[in-house]
C-alpha cells in the first residue's frame, strides 16, 4: 500500500481561510482549549490578530541525532554503534503501511483533511476541558512534529524550554509553524519526518530504532499488531512501556481498544486483520542495543574501538572541544570504515589468548601497523574490553601493593584502559633494546656508516653523570654492561644490533649526541607521555645527559614502536597512526579526515640502511653487511617472508618485547604488568616472541614475498675507508698516538704470541684498512714468538 490517504489540495482559498480563522481564534480558543485558566489573560488576547501574523513561521534547518556506525576495513563487519539517541532515518517507502496508518489512528485521524491545525479539534478540546472531561491538547501530528523540530534545532537551553513548555504561547507558535509547513512540504513528507523523530521509549527514537528494539526487525516488516503497539507508545513512552507490568497492561488496552479499531474504521485494515492483531502477544523484553566500545560484538575488538574513539576526540575537524567532537560522533549518523583487518585482528587475538590467559596479571599486548600509511591493522590484548561489574567484580585486587591496600582492583580480566595505545594514566612501558634502532638512525644521519666499529667492552664507563645505582661506577658515571657478559671485541652496527650490545650503543650515542638520538625517536612517533620523562627529553631537561636512553628506559607503547619501525619500511616516511579508512556523511559525502598524514622523518637511504641492520636480530640476512648473530633467529623461518625487527628486555626482565616487520605489516609485542611495573616476575621471550611471529605469519599468508630496498649508495654502509698505519713492534704509547693521529679510536686487547718484544704491539685488529674514525685494537705481544702478521707489520723503526 502506498499512501492510503488522499493528498489535500493546496489552494489559495483554503490556506487564506485557515490563516484568517486561526488568526481570529488563536488568542482565545487555542489558549482556552489547552489552558482554560489562561483563556481571559492578557497573553490570550495578545495572541490574536496582528500578533499572530508576526510570529515566526520558518523552522530552522536541523538534523535529528542519528546513529554512527563503525565498520572493519572490509566495510561490512560492524564493530560498534555510537549514539545519544538510537535513531536512523528511513524513507516512508521503507516503513510498513500498517505503521503509517497506526500512527495516524493514534495521534491524528484527521491528518488527511486539515492544513496543519484541526480547528474542530481545537473547539472540541475547549469544550471537553471546560466541562472537566479528559484534558485534550488538540495538537495535530504536524504540530507535534513542529514541537519536536523546535526542540532539536534549539541552540541553547532556553530555546528547548520555549519549544516544550506548557503554555498558550507555545501552542500558538506551533499553529503558525504547522500552517506554514503544510504549504511547503507534502503530507507524506511530514509523516515520514514525524515517524523518524518520534520517541518510542527504551532508548528508541524513530521508527527504525523502535522496530529494532521491540521486534528486532526492519520497519517495512512490521505487522498490524506491532505497528499498533508502537504507535500507541508515542503519546507516553514511559507509561506505556511494555517491559513493566503496568505498562504492558496499559499498552495492550490502548492497542486493542483504541488504535486497532481506529485503523479498521479508517479502512487501513480488514476485520480479520483487526481480530488477529488483538490476539498477538505484547513483548515484555526488548533487544539490548549497546553503544560505544564496551558493547562491541566481540570484546577483542574493543581495544581497537577504544583507540578509534580516542582518536576521534583528538580531531579538531570535528569540533573545537572534546565535548563538541563527542556530540558529533554520537549524533552525526556517519558511516566509518576503519583500518582494522578482521583476519589480522583474529590472528593476533588467537596468538595472545593461547599464550596468556585473560586472568593473568601479565598483559600480552600486540599492535600492528601497515608501513607507508600509518594504518593500524590490529590491536590485541589478553584482556576483555569491558568495565568490571562493581556489584559482582571479577577483577582481583591490583598487584601493586599500595593500590591493593587502597582498594584498587587490577586490570584483569576486564579493563577499558588503553593498554596498547596509551592515554589517560597509561604512559606506556619500558621496552628495552628495541630503542637501539634510534642511535643507529641518528648515527647514519650524522655520517656514521653501518660499518662504523667500536670496541665494545664488557662494561663501558661513559661520561654521563648519574646518581648511585647498579649501573654506576667510578663514583658517579653511567657504566652499562651487556646481558650475559657479552662484549670485549669490535662490533659494527650490524653485529652490535644482532647481538644487542649495550656497550656499543652507549658510546655510539655519546659520539652522536643523546639529544640527536632523542630527536629521532620523537620524529618516529614516540610520545613520552610520562611528564618527568617528557621533561628529560628536552634540552632544558638535560637531554644531552640522558645516558641510558638508547637502552629503552623510557615508557612507550606497542603502537608507538610498531609505527616507529614501520617508518623504516616506509622509506623513512612517518605517518601518524590512523584507525580510519573512510568517513562518510549521511548523504554519502566522503570526509578527508583520517587520511594518512605523512612526513619524511629521515632520508630514505638512512631508513633503508637502518632496516638492513634490523634484519639481523630476527634471523634474516643483511644485504650489505655481516650479522654475526641474532636474538630472535627463528623469526625468518616462521614468517617465511623477508623480515626485520628487534627484541628487547629490560633490567631484571620486568618487560619483554619483540618487533617484527615485513613490507606489509609491522607488529610490536610487549609482555608487561600494566598495574605494577616494579614487579618481581620474569617476562619471558618464549611468550611474547611466538605471539608476534605467528601473528605476522598469519597476516602474510597468501601475500607475495617482497624484499627490502637497498640504499642508492654504498657509502652509507661502508663509509670512507682508511689505511691503518703499520705499528708492529712499536710501543703501545707510540702506536696509540700514531693511530689516533690517523683518526682511529684505539684500545688495547689481550696478549698474543708474537716475535715482537713483550709489551710491544704485535698487530692490530682489524688490519690493513678500516672505516674512518673506526675502532682499532692493539694486540700486545707476550714475547713468546709466533707467526708474523704480514697484513700490518713493519720492521722496527720503520714508519708507514
VOGU-3710 file (C-alpha; in Angstrom, 3 decimals, decimal comma):
1> xxxxxxxxxx> 0,000/0,000/0,000  1,264/3,446/-0,868  -0,133/6,482/0,902  -3,692/5,347/1,517  -4,911/8,848/2,362  -5,505/11,404/-0,400  -3,347/14,485/-0,670  -5,437/17,519/0,232  -5,493/20,382/-2,202  -3,177/23,302/-1,608
11> xxxxxxxxxx> -5,093/26,323/-2,839  -5,126/29,982/-2,013  -8,684/29,987/-0,723  -8,143/27,095/1,692  -4,882/28,457/3,053  -6,113/32,004/3,355  -9,263/30,889/5,124  -7,265/28,785/7,537  -4,948/31,647/8,330  -7,879/34,018/8,876
21> xxxxxxxxxx> -9,724/31,664/11,160  -6,602/30,783/13,093  -5,722/34,428/13,424  -9,106/35,070/14,991  -9,215/32,001/17,193  -5,610/31,545/18,202  -5,637/34,048/21,039  -8,799/32,836/22,733  -9,880/29,407/21,530  -6,475/27,725/21,462
31> xxxxxxxxxx> -5,414/29,110/24,782  -8,735/28,130/26,314  -8,629/24,677/24,802  -5,209/23,808/26,057  -5,050/26,007/29,154  -8,550/27,066/30,331  -7,213/29,138/33,185  -5,367/31,358/30,756  -8,309/31,933/28,407  -9,028/35,501/29,508
41> xxxxxxxxxx> -5,476/36,595/30,312  -3,627/39,342/28,525  -1,468/36,762/26,822  -4,509/35,144/25,228  -5,808/38,443/23,997  -2,479/39,489/22,546  -2,174/36,195/20,709  -4,774/37,181/18,155  -4,740/39,381/15,087  -1,531/41,162/14,172
51> xxxxxxxxxx> 0,468/39,418/16,907  -0,276/36,021/15,340  0,726/37,251/11,914  4,049/38,470/13,265  5,021/35,136/14,816  7,883/33,271/13,115  6,868/30,518/10,719  10,115/29,221/9,225  11,618/26,285/11,120  15,378/26,236/11,448
61> xxxxxxxxxx> 17,194/23,658/9,410  18,169/20,773/11,660  19,107/17,140/11,599  17,846/14,879/14,325  20,555/12,820/16,046  21,482/9,739/14,040  23,392/6,543/14,790  27,040/6,499/13,716  28,100/3,054/12,527  31,696/1,851/12,667
71> xxxxxxxxxx> 32,924/-0,981/10,443  36,074/-3,047/9,974  38,247/-2,481/6,909  36,044/-4,798/4,818  33,282/-2,200/5,044  30,780/-4,899/6,047  31,609/-6,132/9,537  30,078/-3,749/12,074  32,311/-3,100/15,051  30,293/-0,614/17,103
81> xxxxxxxxxx> 27,481/1,933/17,223  27,781/5,419/18,670  24,686/7,432/19,505  22,994/9,670/22,026  19,585/8,693/20,680  19,192/5,335/18,987  17,807/6,586/15,678  18,374/6,028/11,982  16,144/7,755/9,452  14,359/5,650/6,835
91> xxxxxxxxxx> 12,258/6,795/3,858  8,492/6,410/4,044  8,563/3,733/1,362  10,568/1,552/3,751  8,028/1,892/6,562  5,159/-0,580/6,787  1,802/0,864/5,583  0,361/-0,513/8,813  2,762/1,669/10,780  1,774/4,715/8,769
101> xxxxxxxxxx> -1,897/4,061/9,416  -1,383/3,191/13,079  0,369/6,439/13,942  -2,487/8,425/12,383  -5,018/6,308/14,240  -3,179/7,029/17,467  -2,279/10,693/17,024  -4,205/12,419/14,239  -7,108/10,725/12,450  -7,973/13,940/10,578
111> xxxxxxxxxx> -4,418/14,305/9,237  -5,528/13,964/5,609  -8,166/16,665/5,997  -6,613/19,610/7,869  -3,937/22,071/6,838  -1,805/21,718/9,925  -4,338/22,907/12,521  -7,520/20,979/13,295  -9,932/23,774/14,188  -12,722/21,377/15,048
121> xxxxxxxxxx> -10,317/19,585/17,335  -9,436/22,891/18,973  -13,094/23,591/19,658  -13,728/20,039/20,838  -10,785/20,237/23,218  -12,023/23,589/24,506  -15,451/22,141/25,330  -14,031/18,944/26,859  -11,568/20,806/29,034  -14,139/23,373/30,178
131> xxxxxxxxxx> -16,589/20,636/31,155  -13,981/18,759/33,171  -13,557/15,934/30,706  -10,282/14,331/29,653  -7,713/17,030/29,025  -7,156/17,417/25,300  -4,403/19,486/23,683  -5,767/19,444/20,113  -2,255/19,079/18,656  -2,189/17,688/15,146
141> xxxxxxxxxx> 0,550/15,382/14,012  2,040/18,342/12,144  2,042/20,440/15,303  3,691/17,624/17,215  6,368/17,464/14,535  6,853/21,216/14,921  7,336/20,855/18,670  9,975/18,147/18,293  11,700/20,052/15,498  11,964/23,201/17,590
151> xxxxxxxxxx> 13,497/21,224/20,435  16,055/19,535/18,175  17,004/22,749/16,401  17,454/24,642/19,683  20,885/26,161/20,183  20,562/26,848/23,906  18,580/25,543/26,905  16,095/28,442/26,811  15,044/27,543/23,276  14,428/23,961/24,397
161> xxxxxxxxxx> 12,207/25,231/27,236  10,316/27,536/24,895  9,702/24,647/22,478  8,328/22,285/25,137  6,867/24,417/27,936  3,204/24,073/28,837  1,947/27,474/27,694  -0,547/29,106/25,333  2,286/30,936/23,610  3,951/27,670/22,630
171> xxxxxxxxxx> 0,636/26,369/21,273  0,099/29,431/19,130  3,657/29,212/17,808  3,087/25,601/16,827  -0,063/26,542/14,928  1,717/29,180/12,874  4,629/26,890/12,057  2,290/23,991/11,233  0,284/26,045/8,756  3,456/27,147/7,026
181> xxxxxxxxxx> 4,966/23,664/6,877  1,871/22,241/5,263  2,251/24,784/2,484  5,889/23,818/1,913  6,002/20,016/2,026  3,611/17,164/1,361  1,674/15,097/3,843  3,890/12,115/3,053  6,981/14,147/3,897  5,509/15,304/7,196
191> xxxxxxxxxx> 4,542/11,762/8,133  7,976/10,427/7,209  9,734/13,073/9,282  7,425/12,515/12,229  7,978/8,766/12,251  11,738/9,293/12,145  11,837/11,754/15,031  9,186/10,447/17,458  10,318/8,818/20,756  9,228/5,248/21,466
201> xxxxxxxxxx> 10,863/4,627/24,837  13,641/2,241/25,890  16,240/4,379/24,074  14,394/4,010/20,774  13,948/7,212/18,773  12,256/6,982/15,416  10,520/4,014/13,856  13,723/2,256/12,731  15,054/2,097/16,276  11,666/1,120/17,674
211> xxxxxxxxxx> 11,369/-1,759/15,198  14,824/-2,974/16,209  14,422/-2,593/19,961  10,959/-4,146/20,341  10,770/-6,596/17,448  14,319/-6,922/16,024  13,096/-6,289/12,508  13,011/-3,594/9,841  10,216/-1,004/9,822  8,941/-2,288/6,482
221> xxxxxxxxxx> 8,192/-5,677/8,046  6,033/-4,519/10,962  2,684/-6,318/11,340  -0,631/-4,704/12,264  -0,239/-5,679/15,921  3,357/-4,470/16,102  2,594/-1,195/14,368  -0,403/-0,551/16,611  1,647/-1,170/19,751  4,430/1,171/18,653
231> xxxxxxxxxx> 2,013/3,886/17,623  0,307/3,638/20,977  3,560/4,292/22,827  4,371/7,705/21,319  1,863/9,546/23,500  3,596/8,484/26,735  6,557/6,097/26,228  7,216/5,703/29,957  3,608/4,938/30,912  3,060/2,560/28,009
241> xxxxxxxxxx> 6,375/0,719/28,430  5,613/-2,987/27,798  8,621/-4,138/29,845  6,793/-3,167/33,059  3,650/-4,965/34,255  1,516/-1,827/34,418  2,897/-0,534/31,138  2,191/-3,786/29,356  -1,376/-3,757/30,614  -1,900/-0,162/29,510
251> xxxxxxxxxx> -0,347/-0,524/26,041  -2,318/-3,712/25,415  -5,572/-1,921/26,224  -4,585/1,093/24,106  -3,685/-1,110/21,157  -6,783/-3,294/21,292  -9,443/-0,782/22,352  -8,270/2,386/20,661  -5,737/2,054/17,845  -6,708/-1,179/16,090
261> xxxxxxxxxx> -10,417/-0,196/15,992  -9,446/3,190/14,584  -7,327/1,557/11,876  -10,331/-0,584/10,975  -12,626/2,453/10,892  -10,147/4,308/8,659  -10,154/1,409/6,203  -6,456/0,695/6,696  -7,063/-2,928/7,764  -9,748/-5,583/7,487
271> xxxxxxxxxx> -11,838/-7,043/10,286  -9,826/-10,259/10,077  -6,585/-8,349/10,449  -8,003/-6,448/13,407  -9,078/-9,652/15,138  -5,706/-11,285/14,555  -3,817/-8,205/15,819  -5,658/-8,256/19,131  -4,553/-11,846/19,724  -0,856/-11,057/19,309
281> xxxxxxxxxx> 1,250/-11,113/22,455  2,833/-7,840/23,563  6,609/-8,300/24,065  7,791/-7,839/27,628  11,507/-7,834/26,775  13,408/-5,580/24,443  16,591/-6,004/22,444  19,578/-4,537/24,219  21,224/-2,233/21,723  24,646/-1,354/23,002
291> xxxxxxxxxx> 26,531/1,788/22,223  30,172/2,659/22,362  33,144/0,362/22,683  32,081/-1,548/25,786  29,236/-3,070/23,736  31,148/-4,254/20,676  30,062/-7,572/19,247  33,370/-9,185/20,161  35,248/-7,849/23,134  38,599/-8,459/21,449
301> xxxxxxxxxx> 37,633/-5,669/19,056  37,111/-3,335/21,998  40,684/-2,072/22,273  40,675/-1,078/18,616  37,279/0,581/19,036  38,593/2,490/22,046  41,627/3,624/20,060  39,314/4,881/17,320  37,138/6,706/19,853  40,119/8,439/21,462
311> xxxxxxxxxx> 41,471/9,326/18,031  38,157/10,942/17,080  38,120/13,056/20,226  41,511/14,495/19,277  40,458/15,642/15,783  39,802/19,384/15,699  37,930/18,929/12,427  35,024/17,547/14,448  34,758/20,467/16,857  36,754/22,871/18,961
321> xxxxxxxxxx> 36,284/20,886/22,189  36,174/17,199/23,062  32,529/17,706/24,089  31,655/19,002/20,615  33,510/16,123/18,973  31,787/13,540/21,144  28,382/15,028/20,371  29,118/14,997/16,660  30,196/11,359/16,734  27,063/10,328/18,618
331> xxxxxxxxxx> 24,594/12,302/16,554  26,112/12,701/13,094  24,974/9,463/11,515  28,388/8,788/9,978  29,422/5,628/8,245  33,002/4,957/9,315  35,164/2,267/7,756  38,159/1,654/9,984  41,568/0,171/9,236  41,036/-2,889/11,442
341> xxxxxxxxxx> 41,817/-6,033/9,471  39,396/-8,734/10,612  41,695/-11,665/9,836  44,769/-9,966/11,252  42,903/-8,992/14,406  41,576/-12,532/14,832  45,053/-13,989/14,335  46,526/-11,641/16,939  43,815/-12,407/19,464  44,263/-16,148/18,887
351> xxxxxxxxxx> 48,012/-15,938/19,490  47,546/-13,797/22,590  44,849/-15,941/24,175  46,765/-19,179/23,555  49,840/-17,867/25,348  48,483/-15,796/28,211  45,150/-16,165/29,978  42,794/-13,240/30,429  43,039/-13,572/34,185  46,833/-13,278/34,283
361> xxxxxxxxxx> 48,475/-10,231/35,850  50,778/-10,265/32,839  49,455/-8,406/29,830  50,449/-9,655/26,388  49,914/-6,738/24,023  50,156/-6,745/20,206  49,841/-3,753/17,878  50,143/-3,913/14,087  50,673/-1,026/11,646  50,934/-1,005/7,860
371> xxxxxxxxxx> 54,137/0,686/6,633  53,826/3,719/4,403  50,427/4,933/5,566  50,154/4,512/9,353  47,003/2,401/9,132  46,510/0,499/12,374  45,554/-3,030/11,393  45,307/-4,791/14,739  45,312/-4,181/18,492  45,027/-7,250/20,689
381> xxxxxxxxxx> 45,452/-7,978/24,393  44,742/-10,823/26,799  42,038/-8,743/28,424  38,287/-8,374/27,933  37,399/-4,868/26,936  34,679/-4,155/29,453  34,103/-2,467/32,777  34,332/-4,666/35,814  30,949/-5,167/37,475  31,109/-3,257/40,784
391> xxxxxxxxxx> 28,348/-5,422/42,265  29,936/-8,695/41,207  33,595/-7,900/40,474  35,730/-10,341/38,508  38,958/-8,391/38,781  41,321/-9,243/41,608  42,999/-6,561/43,734  45,809/-4,736/41,977  49,217/-6,427/42,025  50,634/-3,100/43,179
401> xxxxxxxxxx> 50,633/-3,422/46,991  49,890/0,282/47,518  46,941/0,214/45,130  45,629/-3,021/46,588  45,753/-1,545/50,083  43,701/1,386/48,814  41,086/-0,987/47,403  42,057/-0,559/43,749  41,433/-3,582/41,570  43,690/-4,792/38,779
411> xxxxxxxxxx> 43,080/-4,619/35,042  42,445/-8,337/34,570  40,415/-9,926/33,166  38,384/-6,764/32,443  39,594/-3,301/31,558  38,826/-0,330/29,362  42,270/1,211/29,838  44,151/1,988/26,591  46,895/-0,536/27,329  48,180/-0,691/23,750
421> xxxxxxxxxx> 47,933/2,885/22,567  48,389/4,946/25,733  46,237/7,690/27,149  44,757/8,671/30,473  47,089/7,307/33,134  48,610/4,734/30,755  52,009/6,199/29,861  53,473/3,011/28,441  56,182/0,568/29,427  59,951/0,252/29,222
431> xxxxxxxxxx> 60,657/-1,703/26,068  64,398/-2,283/26,342  66,701/-2,804/23,384  64,156/-2,115/20,651  65,158/1,527/21,250  68,643/0,799/19,885  67,331/1,493/16,411  67,262/5,209/17,254  71,032/5,680/17,812  71,611/3,780/14,561
441> xxxxxxxxxx> 69,364/6,215/12,669  70,920/9,242/14,379  74,420/7,975/13,599  73,580/7,406/9,932  72,115/10,911/9,710  75,404/12,250/11,069  77,571/10,397/8,557  78,492/7,377/10,681  78,164/4,408/8,296  76,810/0,964/9,144
451> xxxxxxxxxx> 80,318/-0,385/9,179  81,378/2,000/11,946  83,332/-0,012/14,505  83,571/0,305/18,253  85,464/-1,883/20,693  82,583/-2,857/22,937  83,864/-3,703/26,401  82,065/-5,970/28,805  81,406/-2,843/30,855  81,651/0,645/29,467
461> xxxxxxxxxx> 82,463/3,725/31,503  80,606/6,587/29,875  80,907/10,289/30,572  77,249/10,541/31,573  76,896/11,534/35,217  74,239/9,654/37,180  73,251/9,039/40,756  74,074/5,955/42,813  72,844/2,681/41,389  73,809/-0,705/39,946
471> xxxxxxxxxx> 74,930/0,882/36,652  77,194/3,467/38,360  80,955/3,220/38,539  83,887/5,442/39,473  81,647/7,344/41,813  79,043/8,904/39,546  79,472/7,741/35,941  76,975/5,663/33,986  78,635/2,302/33,302  76,365/-0,176/31,472
481> xxxxxxxxxx> 77,125/-3,857/30,982  75,904/-6,421/28,465  73,464/-9,210/29,098  75,230/-12,495/29,673  78,659/-10,883/29,894  78,972/-10,280/26,145  81,411/-7,778/24,718  85,165/-7,436/24,692  85,559/-7,199/20,932  84,953/-4,950/17,956
491> xxxxxxxxxx> 81,416/-4,603/16,564  79,833/-2,653/13,751  76,164/-1,682/13,593  75,080/-4,981/12,043  76,780/-7,213/14,584  76,068/-4,907/17,528  72,345/-4,777/16,717  72,242/-8,506/16,009  73,727/-9,284/19,417  72,148/-6,327/21,253
501> xxxxxxxxxx> 75,430/-4,996/22,621  74,742/-2,232/25,152  78,396/-1,216/25,309  78,361/-0,476/21,585  75,277/1,715/21,586  76,075/3,894/24,596  79,419/5,080/23,175  77,729/5,461/19,781  75,059/7,615/21,445  77,800/9,664/23,144
511> xxxxxxxxxx> 79,571/10,356/19,885  76,418/11,287/18,017  74,835/13,161/20,932  71,980/11,817/23,008  69,833/14,849/22,179  70,049/13,872/18,485  69,075/10,290/19,283  66,069/11,519/21,284  65,088/13,811/18,404  64,982/10,789/16,098
521> xxxxxxxxxx> 62,684/8,924/18,483  60,320/11,903/18,559  60,312/12,163/14,758  59,484/8,468/14,608  56,444/8,929/16,842  57,489/8,027/20,395  55,189/10,106/22,601  56,874/10,353/26,045  53,585/10,638/27,918  55,111/10,406/31,389
531> xxxxxxxxxx> 55,695/14,046/32,476  59,112/13,517/34,096  60,380/11,549/31,109  58,995/14,098/28,702  60,970/16,786/30,525  64,162/14,710/30,397  63,906/14,515/26,605  64,123/18,305/26,228  67,229/20,459/26,044  66,218/22,223/29,252
541> xxxxxxxxxx> 65,622/18,900/30,984  69,099/17,597/30,192  68,610/15,530/27,037  72,348/15,728/26,366  72,966/13,833/29,639  70,285/11,154/29,158  72,802/8,325/29,109  70,546/5,270/29,204  68,048/6,486/26,616  69,134/4,108/23,848
551> xxxxxxxxxx> 68,552/1,112/26,102  64,794/1,742/26,230  64,324/3,006/29,756  61,514/5,422/28,890  57,857/4,459/28,586  56,469/3,579/25,174  53,502/1,649/23,862  53,328/-1,216/21,366  51,531/1,095/18,949  54,253/3,749/19,231
561> xxxxxxxxxx> 57,000/1,269/18,473  55,177/-0,656/15,750  54,700/2,623/13,924  58,304/3,718/14,555  59,649/0,544/12,906  57,015/0,833/10,166  58,609/4,186/9,331  61,762/2,309/8,311  59,815/0,024/5,972  58,051/3,116/4,621
571> xxxxxxxxxx> 61,344/4,536/3,311  61,631/6,934/6,237  58,107/8,305/5,825  56,481/8,698/9,233  52,694/8,502/9,053  50,606/9,431/12,063  48,797/6,261/13,128  45,195/6,291/11,985  42,285/3,935/12,635  40,254/5,276/9,696
581> xxxxxxxxxx> 39,961/4,248/6,062  36,962/6,403/5,185  34,333/8,554/6,885  31,084/9,242/5,038  28,210/11,535/5,946  24,541/10,564/5,879  24,207/11,772/2,307  27,210/9,759/1,148  29,798/12,529/1,065  33,319/11,404/1,955
591> xxxxxxxxxx> 35,353/13,347/4,522  39,111/13,666/4,239  39,735/13,446/7,994  41,656/10,302/8,875  43,509/10,006/5,593  47,225/9,218/6,000  49,190/12,228/7,218  52,852/11,593/6,495  56,129/13,476/6,821  59,662/12,489/5,873
601> xxxxxxxxxx> 61,161/11,575/9,237  64,540/10,661/7,797  66,197/10,267/4,430  65,102/7,160/2,538  68,678/5,884/2,317  69,060/6,232/6,079  65,841/4,269/6,563  66,941/1,534/4,166  70,365/1,258/5,783  68,939/1,118/9,321
611> xxxxxxxxxx> 66,447/-1,533/8,222  69,324/-3,595/6,857  70,800/-3,832/10,349  67,350/-4,727/11,725  67,246/-7,865/9,586  69,981/-9,347/11,736  68,250/-9,793/15,135  65,334/-11,738/13,609  67,370/-14,270/11,666  67,279/-12,712/8,213
621> xxxxxxxxxx> 70,393/-11,820/6,226  71,625/-8,270/5,831  72,092/-7,266/2,206  75,069/-5,007/2,908  76,918/-6,481/5,896  77,541/-9,429/8,154  75,120/-10,068/11,018  77,251/-12,471/13,043  74,439/-13,280/15,440  70,757/-12,783/16,348
631> xxxxxxxxxx> 68,435/-12,627/19,345  65,222/-13,983/17,761  66,745/-16,032/14,991  63,771/-18,330/14,317  61,603/-15,433/13,157  62,588/-15,580/9,477  61,753/-19,264/9,233  58,366/-18,877/10,943  57,187/-15,899/8,912  58,650/-17,245/5,654
641> xxxxxxxxxx> 58,984/-13,729/4,242  61,828/-11,199/4,358  61,672/-9,720/7,865  63,269/-7,136/10,097  62,843/-6,223/13,753  64,346/-6,376/17,204  63,792/-7,978/20,591  64,069/-6,104/23,864  64,433/-6,920/27,539  64,612/-4,560/30,488
651> xxxxxxxxxx> 66,613/-4,927/33,710  65,528/-7,957/35,755  63,263/-8,993/32,839  60,397/-6,789/34,012  59,388/-6,346/30,350  59,951/-8,447/27,243  59,303/-7,130/23,757  59,664/-8,129/20,129  59,026/-6,179/16,948  58,754/-7,985/13,610
661> xxxxxxxxxx> 58,082/-6,322/10,284  57,611/-7,055/6,595  56,801/-4,699/3,742  53,089/-5,155/4,584  52,831/-5,148/8,375  54,873/-4,362/11,466  53,768/-5,961/14,742  55,113/-4,926/18,126  54,506/-7,186/21,105  55,035/-6,357/24,780
671> xxxxxxxxxx> 54,747/-8,638/27,795  54,238/-6,383/30,815  52,431/-5,900/34,091  50,448/-2,701/33,472  49,287/-2,434/37,099  52,670/-2,697/38,773  55,761/-2,229/36,663  58,127/-2,648/39,617  57,113/-6,292/39,999  59,393/-9,283/40,608
681> xxxxxxxxxx> 58,091/-11,546/37,839  60,293/-12,504/34,894  58,824/-11,692/31,495  59,971/-14,360/29,091  60,511/-14,153/25,368  59,082/-17,632/24,907  55,690/-15,990/25,465  55,893/-12,738/23,542  58,104/-13,875/20,655  55,864/-16,604/19,196
691> xxxxxxxxxx> 52,780/-14,418/19,649  54,358/-11,757/17,427  55,977/-14,170/14,983  52,865/-16,236/14,298  50,640/-13,164/14,069  52,894/-11,793/11,320  52,995/-15,220/9,662  49,207/-15,463/9,595  48,838/-11,899/8,332  51,269/-12,572/5,473
701> xxxxxxxxxx> 49,648/-15,815/4,309  48,763/-15,605/0,636  50,844/-12,480/0,064  53,775/-12,452/-2,328  57,198/-12,222/-0,652  58,699/-8,802/-1,203  62,269/-7,804/-0,487  63,535/-4,612/1,094  65,174/-1,851/-0,894  68,897/-1,136/-0,758
711> xxxxxxxxxx> 70,351/2,357/-0,260  71,240/4,035/-3,560  74,844/4,493/-2,420  77,141/2,021/-0,691  78,916/4,827/1,171  76,225/4,822/3,852  77,148/1,221/4,556  80,907/1,253/4,304  81,817/4,905/4,687  85,302/6,167/3,922
721> xxxxxxxxxx> 87,973/3,511/4,279  91,353/4,484/5,710  94,645/2,574/5,753  95,822/1,545/9,185  99,450/2,588/9,811  101,893/-0,237/10,414  102,753/-0,271/14,110  104,158/-3,797/14,508  106,644/-3,962/17,418  106,002/-0,301/18,320
731> xxxxxxxxxx> 105,480/0,661/21,908  101,866/0,893/22,949  102,063/4,643/23,518  103,717/5,307/20,181  101,267/3,083/18,309  98,331/4,705/20,078  99,497/8,190/19,148  100,032/7,280/15,505  96,660/5,591/15,137  94,790/8,384/16,897
741> xxxxxxxxxx> 96,543/10,920/14,674  95,225/8,916/11,742  91,705/9,333/13,111  91,055/5,969/14,741  89,686/5,068/18,176  92,407/2,957/19,814  92,094/0,372/22,555  94,251/-2,443/23,871  93,443/-6,096/23,515  94,646/-9,295/25,144
751> xxxxxxxxxx> 98,269/-10,574/24,905  99,107/-12,780/21,913  102,063/-14,890/20,850  104,413/-12,732/18,797  108,016/-12,357/17,723  107,927/-8,729/18,896  109,328/-7,865/22,305  106,954/-8,477/25,157  104,775/-5,443/25,838  105,035/-4,019/22,318
761> xxxxxxxxxx> 102,382/-4,116/19,635  102,149/-7,481/17,901  99,428/-6,448/15,397  96,166/-4,547/15,023  92,598/-5,735/14,662  91,438/-5,079/12,074  94,484/-4,840/9,844  95,069/-3,167/6,529  92,081/-0,840/6,205  89,080/0,069/8,261
771> xxxxxxxxxx> 86,439/2,723/8,400  87,332/6,354/9,127  87,059/7,032/12,877  86,569/3,325/13,459  87,978/1,167/16,214  91,466/-0,314/16,072  92,528/-2,770/18,754  96,216/-3,133/19,618  97,154/-6,757/20,150  100,067/-6,877/22,613
781> xxxxxxxxxx> 102,983/-9,279/22,216  103,788/-11,685/25,044  107,277/-12,198/23,556  106,776/-15,954/23,086  107,171/-15,930/19,351  104,652/-16,763/16,676  103,894/-16,238/13,053  104,191/-12,626/11,878  101,128/-10,867/10,588  102,144/-9,600/7,150
791> xxxxxxxxxx> 98,960/-7,583/6,751  100,010/-4,964/9,248  103,674/-5,236/10,064  106,754/-3,119/9,552  110,372/-3,547/10,647  111,156/-1,867/13,940  111,866/1,794/13,462  110,038/1,971/10,132  107,059/4,276/9,920  104,423/3,996/7,204
//
